[in-house]
Amino acid sequence: MIKLHDPRTFRTTKGVRFQDITVPGSNGIDLVEHSGPAVSPPRSGLLKQFYVHAHQTDHNRVIQGTRLFELIFPDWETPHWYVYLDADTGALEIPPGCLHRSVSGKNGSLLLNHAVRDEHYDEAKEFNPVSMITADLIPARYYGITPSEVGHFLQHGTIQ
């Protein structure tokens, strides 16, 4: 279900680490900067909004700061997840059809998305948020974070 692509360290020297962060099949790379505790996509009134791509697989890698992803994907055995990413976590794979949103920590975050886009990819159609009520979902699972830490992160932008 939750897949993380780890970097490959190929050289280290005093205070320096060289890593190959390639994701197989990637044919696009996006730089996404959140300044401060940003939410992407933002709420629409009281409803959470999510991105859902039809022709792109995301591989989101935090390179600075922290970010909490909420994922909803009916094809998974457990469809609702919270996944915490920081600079030491691999690239989170988000398949087409997976609803996803993210919240940055109080100091913001910098993220690289190693995108795998198919021949039908159209930027104008892939980034239109959808609104969703999440209260009726089965309880979420957690990766890299506990339920109480999620609450603290969403309120304060940090893990306790």
N, C-alpha and C positions, 0 to 999 in steps of 0.2 A: 504494500500500500504506500507508505511513506518511503520515498527513495531519495537518498542524498548521494551526490557524486563528489567524492573526495579529490582534493588536488594531489598531484604527485610532486613531492619535493625532490629536486634533482641536484641541488647544490646548496650548501650552507657554509657561510664564513662567519667570523665574529660579528654578531649583531645583524646579519643579513641572511635571508632565506629566499631562495629562488624556487618557484613552483610553476608547474604546467597545470593550468586550470581549464584546459580544453574539455569540452563536453562533446562526445561523439555525435556527429550529424549536425552540429550547430551551423546555421547559415545566417545568423544575425546576432548582434550583441547590442544590448540596450544598457545605458547608464541611467540609473534612477536615483535621484537625490531627494531625500526628505530633510528639510531644515526644521529641526525641532520635532515635537511629537505629532507628526502628520499622520493622517489616515488616508488610505488609497484603496478604492475610491471613497470619498466622504459620504456621510449619511445623506439621505434624501428625506428631510423632515425627521420622523422618528424611525424610519426604516434603514437598516443596513443595506448598503449597495455592494455588489460583487462584480468583478470582471469574470467573464467566461469566454474562452477562446474556442473557435471552431477549427481553426487551421494553424494553430501554433501550440507547441509544447514549450513551457517555460522551464528554465533551470536557474532559479534565483539564488545568487550567492552574495551575502553581505560581506563587504570588504572593509566597512568602517561602521561602528555603532551597533545597534541592535534592532531587530524587527520581529514582530509576532505576526504570523500568518494564520488566518482562519480559512480552512478548506472544507468544501462540501462537494462530495462526489458520490453519487448513488451507486456507481459500479464497484466501489470498495465494500468489503465486508463490514467495516465500520465507516460510514460515510462522512462523519463530522470530526474534524481534527483542529487542534491548535498546535502550531509548530513554531518553536523559538529558534531564531537564527542569530548568530554573531559571526565575527571574523574567523572563528575557528571551526565553524560548521561548514559542511560541504554545500554544494548547490542543490537546492530543493527542487525536485522535478514535479511540475504541475501539468497533468495531461490535458488535452483538449476535452471540453465538456465539464471541467472541474471549476466550480465557483470558488473564487479566491479574493481575499482582501488582506491588507496588511496595515499594521500600526507600528510606527517607529518609537523608539525609546525617547526619553526627554531631551537627549542631545542630537536626535536625528539619526540618519543612516545613509550610507552610500551602498548601492547594490548594483551588481552586474547581472543581467539576465542573458544567459546563453540560449537564445531562442532557436528552435527548430521549426521552420515555417514550411508548410507544404505549398504546392503549386497554386492553390486556391486562396492563399493568404491575401487579404486586402486590409491594409492598415485602417482604412476608414470604417471597417465593419468589426474589427477585432477588439476595440476598446470602448464599447458602449456599455456602461454599467447597467445591471439589472437590480431591482429592489427585491428584498426577500425578508419575510418574517422568520426568524430562527428559533423562536421560543418553542415551537412544536417539534423540533428535531429530537432524535434520540440523543442521550448524553454524549458529549464529545469525548474523544481520546486526546492524549497529550504526548508530545514528543519534545524532549529537552526542557520541559517546564511542567509544573504541577498546577492543578486547578486553583489553588490559593495564590500561586505566583502570577497566574494569568490575571486574576482580579487586581492584584497589586500593580502589575505592569500597566494595565489599562487605566488605572486611576493615577499612578504616579510616574509612569515611564521608566521604571526600574524593577528589577527582581529584588525582593527583600534582602 
